[in-house]
Amino acid sequence: MIIEKNYHKIGGWLILCAVGLALYPLQAVISLYTEIIPALSSEIGPELTITGSDAHHPLWTPLLIAELIGNGFFLIFSIFVVIFFFKRRKFAPRLAILFLAFNFIFVSVDCYLTQVILATTDPTNMGPTINFVRTLVASTIWITYFIFSKRVKRTFIR
């Protein structure tokens, strides 16, 4: 006798994914207001972008602009992913996979460029590397789960 599981709601491991996806927009907003916008401010910005200062590197300005645009894009993208995820739309898993893959690519490029800059200004800062590893692990796990999980295939049916 085979018992058919009820997949009419988000459950199992999808709960962990749901929590992570739901918290991402909040994390993005916090990152924008605590890291990126202050770095562009009149107090910190010149220290990073004006030739001759101790923290100057020619890549800081394009990196900060890319961070602002990229984080804004991922904030908006994550809101759409969360909405369609909780509505259990059929395309939500593909949308989540795209979000995770693009986010990993963005974080990888960001980590590389940040490491290039910090190698000349602060070689002991491990923040970008930790963020890269965290994103790599999470993306690998969740993309694999979204591709192969029976629960995902049976939950997102609308």
N, C-alpha and C positions, 0 to 999 in steps of 0.2 A: 504494500500500500504506500503510495507516494503522496505526501502531504504538500500541497501547493502553498508556498509562502505568500503572505499578503504584502504587496509592494506598493500599496496606494499612498504611502507617505514616505518621506525621507527617513531612513533609519540605517542601522548598522554603521559601517565605516563612513557612510555619507554624512553622518552627523558631524564627524570631525572636519570633513571637508567643508560642510556648510558653515561651521563656526569660523574656520579660517577665511573663507570667502566673505563672510559677513563682516569680519573684522578688518579686512584689507582696506576698504575705503577710509575707515577711521585712522588706520596706520598711515595711509597716504597723506591725509590731511595733517596729521601730527608731524610727519616728515617735512611737508612743505613749510609749515609754520615754525618749526624748531631748527631746521637745518638749511633749507634752500633759500627761503625768503630772507633770513638774517644774513646769509652769505652774500646776497645781492644788495644789502642795505648800504647806506652811506658810511656806516662805521667800519664794517668788515670788508666790504667789496673792494675799496681802494687798496687795502693791505694785500689782497690776493691778486689784483689785476694791474696795479701800477708798477711799471718797470723800476727796479731799484729797491723795492721793499724786500724784507727777508722772506716772506711767504710767496713772493711772486713766481709765477710760472706762466708761460704764454698760453698754455692749454686751459687755465682756470676759467677764463671768460666763456669760451665755447662749451666747456664742460658744465658750467653752472646754468647756461641757457638750455643746453640739452637736458639737464636734470629737471629744470622747471617744466619744459614742454613734455618730456617723457613722463614725469610723475603726474602731471595734469591729465595726460592721455590715459594713463593706467587708472587714475582715480575714476574717470568717466567710464572707461571700459569695465572696471570692476563693478560699478553700480549696475550696469546692464547685465553682467554675468550673474550677479546676486538676484536681480529681479527675475530673470528667466530660470534660474536654478530653483528658486522657491515656488515658481509657478509650474515647475516640472515640465517645461517645454522640451519637446523631442530633440531640438538642436542645442539645448543647454550643455550637454557633455562636450560636444564639439567646440562650442564657444569657450567653455572652461579650458579645454586643451589648448586652444589658440591663445587664450589669456596667459596660461602658465608657460607656454613655449615662448611667446613674445616677451614676457616678463623675464624669463631666464636669459634670453639673448640681450635684452637691455641691461640687466644686472651684470652680465659677463663683460660687455663692452665698457660699462661704467667702472667695473672693478679694475679692468686692465688700465684704462686711462687714469683712474685715480691712483693706482699703484705707480704709474709712470711719474705722475706729479709728486706724489708723496715721497717717492724715492729721493727726491732732491730737497724736500722741505721737512718731512717727518717720517723717516723710514720705520719707526716703531708702531705706527698706526695699523692695526689689524682689522679694523671695522669693515672695510670693503671686502676683504678675503672671507671674513666670517659671514657676511651677507651673501657672498657668492656661493659658499658651501651650503648654507641654509636653503637658498633658492634652488640649487642643483638637486639636493636631496628631496625637497618637497615636490619639485616639478617631476622628477623621475617617478616618485611613488604615486602621485595623483594622476599623472598622464597614463601610466601603466594601468592603474585602477579603472580610470574612465574607459579605457580601450577594452579591457578584458572582463570587467565585472558583470555578472548576470543581474545583480541588483540594479546597477545603473541602467542596463538595457530595459529592465522591467519597470523601473520607477519613472523614467522620463518618457512618457508616452503621449502627452498632449500636443 
